[in-house]
Amino acid sequence: MSFAGNLKRLREKSDLTQDKLSRALGISISAISMYENGNREPDFETLELIADYYNVDMNYLLGRKKGVSADPAEAWARPIIEQYQRVDRSTRAAACAVLSLPYIEPEGLQEEQLPVRTFTFPSAAGFPVWVDSDDEYKDFPASKVPHGTDFAIRITGDSMEPAIADGSYAFIHAQPELESGQIGIFMLNDDQAVCKRYYRGKDAIRLVSDNVKYDPILVDRESDNFRVVGRVLSALELG
């Protein structure tokens, strides 16, 4: 964009009329008008005055520098943005938390990957299964792994849909107790694992599927063959 277009855009962004800008800069309104119409180019001193007023690069004003925003705030914000892009994800996340902002992944950066211990057996969104398979470490997008994750399980079956889709990876925080209504991973008879929603009653524990076509599993509260493995923090579908 030419000097004329850049000056007009800067003036309009700062919500100034040509008259107000002329008074702020000490330049005649007719000169401002001719600059914006492309009928006159400013001398070096005037160009420097305008650049300093809007806190932008003179080369940008002249349309000689590509990729520089016309936003006057960018001059002071650019060093902060560049520093944000250089630091690691945990530091970026902490900065966003302090500012009460959602996490922002810098444009142009490849998503960081976080290795998570992942069980490869087809765990238990549907019927209980054997849990004698090996585990491995799998990389997930770091921004998708919730804080507190201890391991992941790939879910097979539709009993927890729509909360957890078939084929999703569930991120688990290991803990021995759950609150009613939370989704967890449970061991039955020391050799079967299920992913269900937990409800603790007076005499029995109900493990309930979100999909109504599956019946609840009832477990005696005093049973020695039942154990809470952990709570499902979230689930991720990978293409």
QUIURQUI-V163400 format. One record per residue. RES is the residue in one letter. PSI is psi as a letter, one per 40 degrees, with the letter a starting at -180 (none if undefined). NEAR is the number of other ideal C-beta (glycine too) atoms within 8 Angstrom. Layout:
{{RES	PSI	NEAR} {RES	PSI	NEAR}}
This chain:
{{M	i	5} {S	i	7} {F	d	12} {A	d	10} {G	d	9} {N	d	14} {L	d	13} {K	d	9} {R	d	10} {L	d	12} {R	d	12} {E	d	8} {K	d	9} {S	e	8} {D	f	4} {L	i	9} {T	i	5} {Q	d	11} {D	d	7} {K	d	8} {L	d	12} {S	d	13} {R	d	7} {A	d	8} {L	e	10} {G	f	6} {I	i	10} {S	i	6} {I	d	9} {S	d	6} {A	d	12} {I	d	15} {S	d	9} {M	d	9} {Y	d	14} {E	d	11} {N	e	7} {G	e	7} {N	e	5} {R	i	6} {E	i	5} {P	i	10} {D	i	6} {F	d	6} {E	d	6} {T	d	10} {L	d	12} {E	d	9} {L	d	11} {I	d	12} {A	d	13} {D	d	7} {Y	d	8} {Y	e	10} {N	f	8} {V	i	13} {D	h	9} {M	d	9} {N	d	8} {Y	d	13} {L	d	14} {L	e	9} {G	f	10} {R	e	5} {K	h	8} {K	i	3} {G	e	3} {V	h	10} {S	i	4} {A	e	10} {D	h	6} {P	d	11} {A	e	6} {E	d	10} {A	d	9} {W	d	8} {A	d	8} {R	d	8} {P	d	7} {I	d	8} {I	d	9} {E	d	8} {Q	d	8} {Y	d	10} {Q	d	8} {R	d	5} {V	i	8} {D	i	6} {R	d	8} {S	d	6} {T	d	8} {R	d	13} {A	d	9} {A	d	8} {A	d	10} {C	d	11} {A	d	8} {V	d	6} {L	e	6} {S	f	4} {L	i	7} {P	i	4} {Y	h	8} {I	h	7} {E	h	7} {P	h	9} {E	i	4} {G	e	3} {L	h	7} {Q	h	3} {E	h	8} {E	i	9} {Q	i	8} {L	h	9} {P	h	7} {V	h	13} {R	h	10} {T	h	13} {F	h	12} {T	e	8} {F	i	10} {P	g	8} {S	h	15} {A	f	16} {A	d	13} {G	b	8} {F	i	5} {P	i	7} {V	i	10} {W	i	7} {V	f	11} {D	e	5} {S	i	8} {D	i	4} {D	i	8} {E	i	7} {Y	h	7} {K	i	9} {D	h	7} {F	i	12} {P	h	9} {A	d	10} {S	e	9} {K	e	7} {V	h	10} {P	i	7} {H	h	3} {G	e	6} {T	h	12} {D	d	8} {F	i	12} {A	i	14} {I	h	14} {R	h	14} {I	h	18} {T	h	10} {G	i	11} {D	e	9} {S	d	12} {M	e	15} {E	i	11} {P	e	4} {A	d	7} {I	h	13} {A	i	10} {D	h	9} {G	e	7} {S	i	11} {Y	h	13} {A	h	15} {F	h	14} {I	h	15} {H	h	10} {A	h	7} {Q	i	8} {P	e	4} {E	i	5} {L	i	10} {E	i	6} {S	h	7} {G	e	6} {Q	i	10} {I	h	11} {G	i	14} {I	h	15} {F	i	14} {M	h	12} {L	h	13} {N	f	6} {D	e	6} {D	e	8} {Q	i	11} {A	i	14} {V	i	11} {C	h	17} {K	i	13} {R	h	12} {Y	h	17} {Y	h	10} {R	h	7} {G	a	8} {K	d	3} {D	d	5} {A	i	9} {I	h	12} {R	h	11} {L	h	13} {V	h	9} {S	i	12} {D	d	11} {N	h	9} {V	e	5} {K	e	4} {Y	h	8} {D	i	4} {P	i	8} {I	h	9} {L	h	8} {V	h	11} {D	h	9} {R	d	9} {E	e	4} {S	h	7} {D	e	4} {N	f	6} {F	h	11} {R	h	7} {V	h	12} {V	d	10} {G	i	12} {R	h	10} {V	h	14} {L	d	9} {S	i	8} {A	i	12} {L	h	9} {E	h	7} {L	h	4} {G	none	2}}
